[in-house]
Amino acid sequence: MLYNSLYPASHFKTYDFTFFTFFLLPLVIPACLRVCTGRRRRESRGQYRNLDSHFHGNDSQTRSSNFNLATYIFNLTPMHDTQIRKLIDAEEKRQKKVINLVASENYVSKDVLEALGSELTNKYAEGYPGKRYYGGNEISDKVEMLAQERALKLFKLSPNEWSVNVQPLSGSPANVAVYLALVPQGGKIMGMTLSHGGHLTHGQKVSASGKFWMQVPYGVSSETEMIDYKELGVLATREKPALIVAGYTAYPRVVDFKKFREIADAVVYPEQGRRGALLMVDMSHFAGLVAGGAYPSPFPCADVVTTTTHKTLRGPRGAMIFARKDARELDKKVDKAIFPGMQGGPHLNQIAAVAVALKEAASPAFKKYAGQVVKNAKALSDELARLGWRIVSGGTDSHLLLVDVWMNGKGIGGKEASDRLEKEGIIVNKNTIPFDTRSPFDPSGIRLGTPAETTRGKTEKDFRDIARKIDKVLRN
Ligand SMILES: Cc1ncc(COP(=O)(O)O)c(C=O)c1O
């Protein structure tokens, strides 16, 4: 009827148009999209149709054989395990509802999720491309090599000078694998202490990195709350660590990798008649910023670079280890430490999802994103400071900031701050601040990060609003 005035000449034509618009189009468009994008219902794929009754019994046979128009049109596949489905739905809803300021979290693309949930999860591929311990790995090899190629390209590295291992299951095993490869058991690892912003795997006693190796801890200056490179140099010269770790979990400032290189090069081992400690940069937190040109690259200075793939890099949970290729054969040692040293079969679905994220991170849109992440963190930090909160080190150069909410008893504890904010839909994590006088369970600070909310399109103005909301919640 709506179209009668448009097509008054023929009733038949009008009927035809209505039929086409309201009935045929909704069927045809999704079908075309499904064919073009390859996003077919998994259950309709041969192997899953045959196996469906094996997984779910006869009940599902009737269920699959009944054509479901809604399922067809919207490309929805109902999950058989309704308990888990409900929990996933609830988590999705929670993620959408909150303001997520957890510095180590992000929201991945649908493509990353699709690769993660793909059939690649079914395959065993122990070993490396071309050298597997299982058959049927022609495609696995292509997936892994593509991820490696994209990783090197993203960080502007020549395959003649750098290797990359994309098999680490996560950041912690990646770091431990580097020590296993390059530091003799009981040897010294110089890493930032946890309460000043280091990670557990930088040699803390409670981690394997502190049980099998010895940490030489360093911290930030009590005056500036930033790294004091002079002090660091004195410590390294005295302690002679085998390896120095730069790159942190809760350090908001730019790291001077050149100074770290000089400090590492100045270490002398008289009994071995050689000089030069290894420099490992753990860029887990700021890898996405390096990729997007918003933070200095550690590659010109480091021997080894580790990174998680799920923080600013906006990929699936996972990790990579980059190693310099030269006579020291760091790359070969690292590969051996990952497999067979630490891990068995790689998670190919995860590696494929990492490859997807690496391609996304090479786009101009991601460059813009990385720059915005830093601008947003500065806006959040400046506004909180303006409202009277003490920002550790006086600000940020990255995606994260530490707020001293305790302020020597004038404010509130970190746990209470985090709990109060959560009640109001703002998710943060409580965090120690350098030289904290309170316990890690109820420290003086909270850590805030901008990667997740920047992915959702927020800009400086939104973050200034968020700062005011935080201020209100913490003061009431
Ligand atoms: C600097 C740094 N390295 C390593 C890791 C460990 O990563 P994962 O949690 O994936 O083991 C983290 C995690 O937060 C981190 O911040």
Ligand as a Chemical Component Dictionary entry (heavy atoms), coordinates in Angstrom:
data_LIG
# 
_chem_comp.id                   LIG 
_chem_comp.type                 NON-POLYMER 
_chem_comp.pdbx_formal_charge   0 
_chem_comp.three_letter_code    LIG 
# 
loop_
_chem_comp_atom.comp_id 
_chem_comp_atom.atom_id 
_chem_comp_atom.alt_atom_id 
_chem_comp_atom.type_symbol 
_chem_comp_atom.charge 
_chem_comp_atom.model_Cartn_x 
_chem_comp_atom.model_Cartn_y 
_chem_comp_atom.model_Cartn_z 
_chem_comp_atom.pdbx_ordinal 
LIG C1 C1 C 0 54.691 -6.487  31.069 1  
LIG C2 C2 C 0 53.955 -7.801  31.077 2  
LIG N1 N1 N 0 54.586 -8.919  30.703 3  
LIG C3 C3 C 0 53.982 -10.111 30.712 4  
LIG C4 C4 C 0 52.681 -10.249 31.103 5  
LIG C5 C5 C 0 52.074 -11.605 31.192 6  
LIG O1 O1 O 0 51.096 -11.860 30.273 7  
LIG P1 P1 P 0 50.038 -13.041 30.483 8  
LIG O2 O2 O 0 49.050 -12.570 31.461 9  
LIG O3 O3 O 0 49.522 -13.218 29.097 10 
LIG O4 O4 O 0 50.801 -14.228 30.947 11 
LIG C6 C6 C 0 51.960 -9.116  31.493 12 
LIG C7 C7 C 0 50.562 -9.226  31.912 13 
LIG O5 O5 O 0 49.915 -8.399  32.389 14 
LIG C8 C8 C 0 52.622 -7.861  31.499 15 
LIG O6 O6 O 0 52.006 -6.733  31.907 16 
# 
loop_
_chem_comp_bond.comp_id 
_chem_comp_bond.atom_id_1 
_chem_comp_bond.atom_id_2 
_chem_comp_bond.value_order 
_chem_comp_bond.pdbx_ordinal 
LIG C1 C2 SING 1  
LIG C2 N1 SING 2  
LIG C2 C8 DOUB 3  
LIG N1 C3 DOUB 4  
LIG C3 C4 SING 5  
LIG C4 C5 SING 6  
LIG C4 C6 DOUB 7  
LIG C5 O1 SING 8  
LIG O1 P1 SING 9  
LIG P1 O2 DOUB 10 
LIG P1 O3 SING 11 
LIG P1 O4 SING 12 
LIG C6 C7 SING 13 
LIG C6 C8 SING 14 
LIG C7 O5 DOUB 15 
LIG C8 O6 SING 16 
# 
